[in-house]
């Protein structure tokens, strides 16, 4: 199954798209964004300029055969070989971890393998894909995972495999692990690469067959009873963490236990590295997210020093044993558990421009088609804060290095508005100073709004732009708020210059305190409707619903609370995605809709089904939706990436019934072929006063008015 050869012939979707390509220099977004990545340990594009032509880290920096002290002589001239190796291969103390270890630009099949593993999708779809021809020399950390997958295949799929084949597959993993940890890729870079290396290693620690093979290579017992007691306590604390601190008193007791037991002398050198990693965990996942802005640089530098110290100590300790794989899966101290927890970074440098090229779920070229060919968008990276533990939406951001905003209708609206202002600004200075308000109800970590801000800031004068997100879960709202501060800092914009606010409230039809629930694997699915019924699995503790108290407000009362003039600027774009509570939000916005204080509404329709239990609710829901929107004098369309059609009663009812088909894990979306089933979203706008001057209404009307129908 997994006999790997070169696959560089494979087609890649990462080619630049004309003027939409983002130059590396502009993507860096200046020193501030780069420095923020250093503080948070977020992977950043390489800035050395080393990797041009046929040069790659794997070719020039990795000693695959251990023949040369410094590999890659063919990459540079003999005279400057050592200097070039040091300059290009070795990570620098004051650099952020390099992002190219994700192999996102190495080819579509390495990218799909990483996505499949990181998002815990079935490997079945990979069995007959060109991944069978991938060479580990093309992707270092991915290559290690490949050898682990081959060992799983030999062990579980080929149960009658011969002993020599078992040994060969096992030794292949040992060799690949030895290559990885002797290479100049840092431990921090392994952790933030998006490859679930330590999660995969954990699998082998609970299989007796692999433990026997490990013991043959490393005989003896590392830990005694007392040490195992503290190790088990720590292991439970690490596995249960959701961004909380790991208590240091147990770590101290563990180190003391190891120091007092002569039989455990092999663990003594490990404990300084382990202690440093626990402190690094607490800084990155607890202290930094909760610190004041002026403390972030100091704590970030401290975290950087801790991970570098742990890296040096850990490699030195592992080198004594010679069998890295056997050591890690045999080790009783919860080092692998800790490294696994650290593989969920709380900050990712995302690339908003990549949405115009490719995503996991749709070809971005469909978005780019609405932009004039001559318009170039040079967007800096976005420092995006997410959940510092296992979380489905956060995992998607880590894996794709893109904001997770799969709302094509909203993406179209924002792109059209930004493009309209850019083009109009060339002919009229008044258009350059157009005002825009974009609000997002159900913002989660703010992915859609951060993506929108990236484009709108390229078109609008910042002080005329207002972005506002509403998110009822405290941890998600706090992460979104940190992302906003980072955006303002990187663009050198004060909160006054760019009004970008995050409100920790829910929008509903009644104000007051209320419980909201979310499935334990994904905070982005937080809902007021049927969480336990839809997401809990009685036999699986990993999937259950968690409830949190939150404050609810109505949009009408929220708007009425502003000390503004009698006719304040309306909200140009209101995005609504609240997991089944959409009708409740709209009922609480009745007066605002009737008076024209909301000019354009974007809605996901499928989630309406969450709020009802009946035989065929689509027609009832369509009637309720249209009845609620009648006061607003709206016209609307249903839109997806491939087509636009009138928002009639029949089309809305059909869209509510839609169910997403299962995605194929490795197969890229075809930019020229529509999927068999199309997902539609509602975009409705008010062309009459007071919205007729809204730039969003004008931009959308110019695109879709011929297809629109009154609601």
C-alpha positions in Angstrom: 0.0 0.0 0.0 2.6 2.5 1.1 5.7 1.9 -1.0 6.8 5.5 -1.6 8.4 6.8 -4.7 8.6 10.4 -6.1 5.4 12.1 -7.1 6.7 15.5 -8.1 4.9 15.0 -11.4 1.5 15.3 -9.6 -0.6 18.3 -10.4 -0.6 21.0 -7.7 -3.3 23.6 -7.1 -0.8 26.0 -5.5 0.3 27.8 -8.7 -0.1 31.5 -8.6 -3.3 32.9 -10.1 -2.2 35.9 -12.2 -2.5 39.2 -10.4 -4.1 37.5 -7.4 -0.8 35.9 -6.3 0.6 37.3 -3.1 4.3 38.2 -3.2 6.2 36.8 -0.3 7.5 40.2 0.8 4.1 41.7 1.0 2.7 38.6 2.7 5.0 39.2 5.7 3.1 42.4 6.5 6.1 44.1 8.0 8.2 43.5 11.1 5.3 43.7 13.6 3.5 40.7 12.2 6.7 38.7 12.1 7.6 39.7 15.7 4.1 38.7 16.9 4.7 35.2 15.4 8.0 35.0 17.4 6.1 35.7 20.6 3.3 33.3 20.1 5.3 30.5 18.4 3.2 30.8 15.2 4.7 29.4 12.0 5.8 32.0 9.5 6.9 31.9 5.9 10.6 31.6 5.4 12.4 35.0 4.9 15.9 33.8 4.1 15.5 33.5 0.3 17.4 30.2 0.4 14.8 28.0 -1.2 14.9 29.0 -4.9 15.1 26.7 -7.9 15.6 23.1 -7.0 16.8 23.9 -3.4 14.6 22.6 -0.6 15.2 22.0 3.1 15.0 18.3 2.6 17.6 18.3 -0.1 20.0 20.8 1.4 19.7 20.3 5.1 18.8 16.7 6.0 21.3 14.0 6.3 19.4 11.0 4.9 22.3 8.5 5.0 24.4 10.0 7.8 27.4 10.1 5.4 28.3 13.7 5.7 28.6 15.9 8.8 26.8 18.7 6.8 24.4 17.4 4.1 23.5 19.2 0.9 26.9 20.0 -0.6 25.3 20.1 -4.0 23.1 23.0 -2.9 25.9 25.6 -2.4 29.5 26.0 -3.5 32.2 24.3 -1.6 33.6 27.6 -0.4 30.4 28.7 1.4 28.9 25.4 2.2 29.2 25.6 6.0 28.1 29.2 6.1 25.1 28.5 3.8 24.1 25.5 5.9 24.2 27.6 9.0 22.4 30.5 7.4 19.7 28.5 5.6 19.1 25.3 7.6 19.6 26.1 11.3 16.7 27.9 13.0 17.6 31.2 14.6 16.8 32.1 18.2 15.0 35.3 17.2 12.9 33.8 14.4 9.4 32.5 14.4 9.2 28.8 13.5 9.3 28.3 9.7 6.0 27.2 8.1 7.4 25.2 5.1 7.4 22.0 7.2 3.7 21.8 6.7 4.5 21.0 3.0 1.6 23.1 1.9 3.5 24.2 -1.2 5.1 20.8 -1.9 2.2 19.4 -3.8 -1.5 18.7 -3.5 -1.0 15.1 -2.3 1.3 16.0 0.7 -1.2 18.7 1.5 -4.2 16.4 1.4 -2.4 13.7 3.5 -1.7 16.3 6.2 -5.3 17.5 6.1 -6.6 13.9 6.3 -4.4 13.0 9.3 -4.9 16.3 11.1 -8.6 16.4 10.7 -9.0 12.7 11.6 -10.7 11.7 8.4 -10.7 8.1 7.1 -7.6 7.0 5.3 -9.6 4.8 3.0 -9.7 7.5 0.3 -5.9 7.7 0.3 -5.3 4.0 -0.5 -5.5 4.4 -4.3 -4.3 7.9 -4.6 -0.9 9.1 -5.9 0.2 9.2 -2.2 1.4 5.7 -2.9 4.2 7.4 -5.0 5.2 10.1 -2.5 8.9 10.3 -1.5 9.8 11.2 2.1 12.7 13.2 0.8 10.1 15.7 -0.5 8.6 16.3 3.0 10.5 15.6 6.2 7.9 15.4 8.9 5.3 14.0 6.5 7.8 11.3 5.6 8.0 10.2 9.2 4.2 10.0 9.4 4.4 7.9 6.2 6.7 5.4 7.8 4.3 5.2 10.8 1.3 4.6 8.5 3.2 1.8 6.7 3.9 0.2 10.1 0.2 0.4 11.0 -0.6 -1.1 7.6 1.8 -4.0 8.0 0.6 -4.7 11.5 -3.1 -4.5 11.1 -4.0 -4.9 7.5 -1.4 -7.7 6.8 -1.9 -9.7 10.0 0.0 -12.6 8.4 3.0 -10.6 7.4 6.3 -12.3 7.9 8.5 -11.4 10.8 11.2 -9.9 8.5 8.6 -7.6 7.0 7.5 -6.5 10.5 11.1 -5.8 11.4 11.8 -3.9 8.2 8.7 -1.6 8.7 9.6 -1.1 12.4 13.3 -0.3 11.6 12.2 2.1 8.9 10.3 4.1 11.5 13.3 4.1 13.8 15.5 5.4 10.9 13.0 8.1 9.9 12.7 9.3 13.6 16.5 9.3 13.9 16.8 11.4 10.7 14.1 13.8 12.0 15.7 14.4 15.4 19.2 14.8 14.0 18.1 17.3 11.4 18.0 21.1 12.0 14.2 21.3 12.2 13.4 22.6 15.7 11.0 20.9 18.1 8.9 24.1 17.9 8.6 23.7 14.2 7.6 20.0 14.5 4.9 21.0 17.0 3.3 23.8 14.8 3.8 22.0 11.4 0.2 20.6 11.3 1.5 17.0 11.2 0.0 15.0 14.2 3.3 13.2 14.8 3.0 12.8 18.6 -0.7 11.9 18.4 0.2 9.1 16.1 3.1 8.0 18.3 0.6 7.7 21.2 -1.2 4.9 19.2 1.9 2.6 19.5 2.3 3.1 23.2 -0.8 1.0 24.0 -0.1 -2.0 21.7 1.7 -4.9 23.4 3.3 -6.1 20.1 5.1 -2.8 19.6 6.0 -2.6 23.3 7.7 -6.0 22.9 9.7 -4.8 19.9 10.7 -1.6 21.8 11.8 -3.7 24.8 14.0 -5.9 22.6 15.9 -2.7 21.6 15.8 -1.0 25.0 15.6 -3.7 27.8 14.8 -2.7 31.4 12.2 -0.7 33.2 12.5 3.1 33.3 10.1 4.0 36.0 9.3 2.5 39.4 6.0 2.5 41.3 6.2 6.0 42.9 7.3 7.6 39.6 4.5 5.9 37.7 2.0 7.3 40.3 3.1 10.9 39.6 3.3 10.2 35.9 -0.2 8.9 35.7 -1.5 12.0 37.6 0.3 14.2 35.2 -0.9 12.3 32.2 -4.5 12.7 33.2 -4.0 16.5 33.7 -2.4 16.9 30.3 -5.0 14.9 28.5 -7.8 16.8 30.2 -6.3 20.2 29.5 -8.4 22.7 27.5 -5.9 25.6 27.7 -5.6 25.3 31.5 -2.4 25.3 33.5 -0.6 22.1 34.4 0.1 22.1 38.1 3.9 22.3 38.7 3.8 20.7 42.1 3.2 17.2 40.5 6.1 17.9 38.1 8.4 18.7 41.1 7.3 15.6 42.9 7.9 13.5 39.8 11.4 15.0 39.3 12.2 14.3 43.0 11.0 10.7 42.7 13.3 10.2 39.7 16.3 11.7 41.4 15.9 9.5 44.5 15.7 6.2 42.6 19.1 4.8 41.3 17.2 2.4 39.0 15.6 5.4 37.3 18.9 7.2 36.5 18.1 7.1 32.7 15.2 9.6 33.4 17.3 12.1 35.4 18.5 14.0 32.3 15.0 14.0 30.8 13.4 15.9 33.8 14.9 19.4 33.0 13.5 19.2 29.5 10.2 17.9 30.7 9.9 20.6 33.3 10.8 23.3 30.7 8.1 21.9 28.3 5.4 22.0 31.1 6.4 25.7 31.8 6.3 26.4 28.0 2.8 24.8 27.9 1.6 27.0 30.7 3.0 30.2 29.2 1.8 29.5 25.6 -1.7 28.2 26.5 -2.6 30.0 29.7 -0.4 33.0 30.6 0.0 34.6 27.1 -3.7 34.5 26.2 -4.7 36.1 29.5 -1.9 38.7 29.7 -2.0 42.4 29.1 -0.7 43.5 25.7 2.5 45.0 27.2 3.4 41.7 28.8 3.1 39.6 25.6 6.7 40.3 24.3 8.3 39.4 27.6 6.3 36.2 28.1 6.8 35.3 24.4 10.6 35.6 24.7 10.5 33.5 27.9 8.4 30.8 26.1 10.9 30.9 23.2 13.8 30.3 25.5 12.1 27.4 27.3 11.3 25.5 24.1 14.8 26.0 22.8 16.3 24.7 26.1 13.9 21.7 26.1 14.8 21.0 22.4 18.6 20.9 23.1 18.2 18.8 26.3 15.7 16.4 24.7 17.8 15.7 21.6 20.9 15.1 23.8 19.0 12.7 26.0 17.5 10.7 23.1 20.9 10.4 21.4 22.2 8.3 24.3 19.7 5.5 23.5 20.0 5.3 19.7 16.4 4.1 19.3 14.3 7.2 19.3 11.0 5.5 18.3 11.4 2.7 20.8 12.3 5.2 23.5 9.3 7.4 22.9 6.7 4.6 22.8 8.2 2.8 25.8 8.7 5.8 28.0 6.4 5.9 31.1 6.9 9.6 31.7 4.1 11.4 29.8 6.4 13.2 27.4 4.5 12.1 24.3 1.2 13.2 25.9 2.7 16.6 26.6 4.1 17.0 23.1 0.7 15.9 21.7 -1.0 18.7 23.8 1.6 21.2 22.5 0.7 20.3 18.9 -2.4 22.4 19.1 -1.0 25.9 18.9 -3.3 28.7 20.0 -2.1 31.1 17.3 -1.8 30.5 13.6 -0.6 32.9 10.9 -3.3 32.5 8.3 -3.3 33.5 4.6 -6.5 35.2 3.6 -5.4 35.5 -0.1 -5.4 31.7 -0.4 -9.2 31.7 -0.5 -8.8 33.0 -4.1 -6.8 29.9 -5.0 -8.0 26.9 -3.2 -9.6 25.6 0.0 -10.4 22.1 1.2 -14.1 22.4 0.2 -14.2 24.6 -2.8 -12.0 26.1 -5.6 -11.2 29.7 -4.7 -11.1 30.6 -8.4 -14.9 30.7 -8.2 -14.5 33.6 -5.8 -11.9 35.4 -7.9 -14.2 35.5 -11.0 -16.0 38.5 -9.6 -12.9 40.6 -9.4 -11.6 42.7 -12.3 -8.5 41.1 -13.7 -6.4 44.2 -13.2 -7.1 44.4 -9.5 -4.2 43.0 -7.4 -4.6 42.2 -3.8 -1.5 42.1 -1.7 -2.7 40.8 1.7 -0.5 40.4 4.8 -0.8 37.3 7.0 -3.4 37.4 9.8 -2.4 36.5 13.3 -5.4 34.4 14.2 -6.1 33.2 17.8 -8.0 30.0 18.2 -8.7 27.4 20.9 -5.3 26.2 22.4 -6.5 22.5 22.5 -8.4 20.0 20.4 -11.3 21.8 18.6 -12.6 20.9 15.1 -12.8 24.5 13.8 -9.4 25.3 15.3 -7.9 22.2 13.8 -9.2 23.3 10.4 -7.4 26.6 10.7 -4.2 24.9 11.8 -4.4 22.4 9.0 -5.3 24.8 6.1 -3.5 27.9 7.3 -6.7 29.8 6.2 -9.5 31.4 8.2 -12.4 29.0 8.4 -15.1 30.9 6.6 -17.1 28.6 4.4 -19.9 31.0 3.6 -19.6 31.7 -0.1 -22.5 34.3 -0.2 -20.7 36.4 2.5 -17.4 36.0 0.7 -19.0 37.3 -2.5 -20.6 40.2 -0.8 -17.4 41.4 0.8 -15.2 40.9 -2.3 -17.8 42.7 -4.4 -18.0 45.6 -1.9 -14.3 46.0 -1.6 -13.8 45.8 -5.3 -16.6 48.3 -6.0 -15.0 50.9 -3.6 -11.6 50.4 -5.1 -12.8 50.9 -8.6 -15.0 53.8 -7.8 -12.3 55.5 -5.8 -10.2 55.8 -9.0 -12.9 58.2 -10.4 -14.2 59.9 -7.2 -12.5 61.0 -4.0 -15.9 60.9 -2.3 -16.1 57.1 -3.0 -12.7 56.7 -1.3 -14.3 57.9 1.9 -17.4 55.6 1.8 -18.6 54.2 5.1 -19.3 50.6 5.8 -20.6 48.6 8.8 -20.3 44.9 8.8 -21.8 42.9 11.7 -21.5 39.1 12.3 -23.9 37.4 14.6 -22.5 34.0 15.6 -18.9 35.0 14.9 -17.1 32.1 16.7 -13.4 32.8 16.5 -14.0 35.6 14.0 -12.7 33.8 10.9 -15.1 35.4 8.5 -14.7 38.9 9.9 -10.9 38.6 10.0 -11.0 37.5 6.3 -13.3 40.4 5.5 -11.1 42.9 7.3 -8.1 41.8 5.2 -9.9 42.8 2.0 -11.9 45.8 3.3 -8.7 47.4 4.7 -7.2 47.4 1.3 -10.2 49.4 -0.1 -11.6 51.5 2.7 -10.2 54.4 4.7 -10.0 52.7 8.1 -11.8 55.3 10.1 -14.9 54.9 7.9 -15.0 51.1 8.5 -16.8 49.4 11.4 -16.6 45.7 12.0 -18.5 44.1 14.9 -18.8 40.5 15.9 -21.2 38.9 18.4 -20.1 35.7 20.0 -21.7 34.3 23.2 -19.0 31.7 24.2 -16.5 33.5 26.5 -13.3 31.6 25.3 -14.2 32.1 21.6 -15.0 35.8 22.1 -11.7 36.3 24.0 -9.7 34.6 21.2 -11.5 36.7 18.6 -10.7 39.9 20.6 -7.0 39.0 20.7 -7.0 38.5 16.9 -8.5 41.9 16.5 -5.9 43.5 18.7 -3.2 41.8 16.7 -4.7 43.0 13.4 -4.8 46.6 14.7 -1.2 46.3 15.9 0.1 44.8 12.7 -1.6 47.5 10.6 -0.6 50.2 13.1 -4.2 51.2 13.6 -5.6 52.4 16.9 -9.1 51.2 18.1 -10.3 54.7 17.2 -8.8 54.5 13.6 -10.5 51.1 13.0 -13.7 50.3 14.9 -13.5 46.5 15.2 -15.4 45.3 18.2 -16.3 41.9 19.7 -19.4 41.6 21.9 -19.7 38.6 24.2 -23.5 38.3 23.8 -26.0 36.2 21.9 -28.7 37.9 19.7 -32.2 36.4 20.3 -35.8 37.5 20.4 -35.7 38.1 24.2 -33.0 39.6 26.4 -31.8 37.9 29.6 -29.5 35.1 30.9 -29.6 31.9 28.9 -27.7 28.6 28.6 -25.9 27.8 25.3 -24.5 24.3 24.5 -21.8 23.1 22.2 -20.4 19.6 21.4 -17.1 18.9 23.1 -15.3 18.5 19.8 -16.3 21.8 18.3 -17.2 25.1 19.9 -18.1 26.5 16.5 -21.3 24.3 16.6 -22.6 26.1 19.7 -26.4 26.2 19.6 -29.6 26.8 21.7 -31.3 23.8 19.9 -31.0 20.1 20.4 -27.2 19.9 21.1 -27.5 16.7 23.2 -29.7 15.0 20.6 -27.5 15.8 17.7 -24.0 15.5 19.0 -23.8 13.3 22.2 -22.7 9.7 21.8 -23.5 7.7 24.9 -20.7 5.2 24.4 -18.1 7.8 23.7 -16.9 10.4 26.3 -15.2 12.4 23.5 -18.6 13.5 22.1 -20.9 15.1 24.6 -22.4 18.6 25.0 -21.1 21.3 27.3 -23.3 24.1 28.5 -22.3 27.6 29.4 -24.3 30.6 30.7 -24.4 33.6 28.5 -26.2 36.9 28.1 -28.8 37.4 25.3 -29.9 40.7 23.7 -32.3 41.6 20.9 -30.9 43.4 17.9 -33.6 46.1 18.3 -32.7 46.9 21.9 -29.0 46.7 21.2 -29.3 49.3 18.4 -31.5 51.5 20.5 -28.9 51.6 23.2 -26.4 53.7 21.1 -26.2 57.4 21.9 -26.3 58.2 18.2 -28.2 60.8 16.1 -31.8 60.1 15.3 -30.9 58.6 11.9 -27.6 56.8 12.4 -25.8 55.0 9.6 -27.5 51.6 9.1 -25.7 48.3 9.3 -24.6 47.6 5.7 -24.0 43.9 6.0 -25.5 41.6 8.7 -24.2 38.1 8.6 -26.3 35.6 10.5 -25.2 32.0 11.3 -26.4 30.9 14.7 -27.0 27.1 14.4 -30.8 27.1 14.3 -31.6 30.3 16.1 -31.9 32.5 13.0 -35.6 33.0 13.2 -35.3 34.0 16.9 -32.6 36.6 16.0 -34.8 38.0 13.2 -37.8 38.3 15.4 -35.7 40.3 17.8 -34.7 42.6 14.9 -38.2 43.4 13.6 -38.1 47.1 14.2 -34.5 47.4 12.8 -35.5 45.6 9.7 -38.7 47.6 9.2 -36.9 50.9 9.6 -34.0 50.1 7.2 -31.3 49.9 9.9 -30.2 46.6 8.3 -29.4 47.0 4.6 -28.2 43.6 3.6 -28.7 40.2 5.3 -26.7 37.1 4.7 -28.0 33.8 6.1 -27.2 30.1 6.2 -30.5 28.3 5.6 -29.7 24.7 6.5 -29.2 25.3 10.2 -32.8 26.4 10.5 -33.7 22.7 10.7 -32.0 22.5 14.1 -34.8 24.3 15.9 -37.7 22.0 14.9 -38.7 18.4 15.0 -41.4 17.5 12.5 -41.9 15.2 9.5 -41.2 17.9 6.8 -40.3 21.2 8.4 -38.8 22.9 5.3 -42.1 24.5 4.0 -43.0 25.6 7.5 -39.6 27.2 8.0 -39.7 28.9 4.6 -43.1 30.4 5.4 -41.9 31.6 8.8 -38.7 33.1 7.3 -40.5 35.0 4.5 -43.2 36.2 6.9 -40.5 37.6 9.3 -38.7 39.4 6.5 -41.8 41.0 4.9 -41.4 44.2 7.0 -38.0 44.9 5.6 -38.7 45.7 1.9 -36.0 43.3 0.8 -35.2 41.6 -2.5 -33.1 38.5 -2.5 -31.2 35.7 -4.2 -30.0 32.3 -3.3 -26.3 32.0 -4.1 -23.5 29.5 -4.1 -20.1 29.5 -5.8 -21.5 28.3 -9.2 -24.9 30.0 -9.6 -27.4 32.6 -8.4 -31.2 32.2 -8.5 -34.2 34.1 -7.2 -35.1 33.6 -3.6 -38.6 32.3 -4.2 -40.6 30.3 -1.6 -39.9 27.1 -3.4 -36.2 27.7 -3.8 -35.8 28.7 -0.1 -37.7 25.5 1.1 -35.5 23.4 -1.1 -32.3 25.0 0.2 -33.4 24.4 3.8 -33.6 20.7 3.1 -30.1 20.5 1.7 -27.6 18.1 3.3 -23.9 18.5 2.8 -22.4 15.4 1.0 -19.4 13.8 2.6 -16.1 15.3 1.2 -13.4 13.1 -0.2 -10.4 13.6 2.0 -7.6 13.8 -0.5 -9.3 14.8 -3.8 -9.0 18.5 -4.6 -12.2 20.4 -5.7 -12.5 20.7 -9.4 -12.5 24.4 -10.4 -14.4 23.7 -13.6 -17.0 21.2 -12.4 -20.0 21.9 -10.3 -20.7 19.4 -7.5 -23.8 17.2 -7.9 -25.5 18.9 -4.9 -25.4 22.6 -4.5 -25.5 24.5 -1.2 -27.4 27.8 -1.3 -27.3 30.8 1.1 -29.7 33.7 1.2 -28.5 37.2 0.4 -31.3 39.8 0.7 -30.9 43.5 0.5 -33.0 46.7 0.8 -32.6 48.8 -2.4 -34.8 51.6 -1.0 -34.2 54.4 1.5 -32.2 54.6 3.7 -30.1 51.8 2.2 -29.9 53.1 -1.4 -26.6 54.8 -0.7 -25.0 51.8 1.0 -21.9 50.7 -0.9 -22.7 47.1 -0.1 -26.2 47.4 -1.5 -24.9 49.1 -4.7 -22.2 46.5 -5.2 -24.5 43.5 -4.7 -27.3 45.1 -6.8 -24.8 45.6 -9.7 -24.1 41.8 -9.6 -27.4 40.2 -8.7 -30.4 42.6 -9.1 -31.6 40.9 -12.4 -31.8 37.6 -10.5 -33.4 39.0 -7.4 -37.0 38.7 -6.3 -39.0 40.5 -3.6 -39.3 38.7 -0.3 
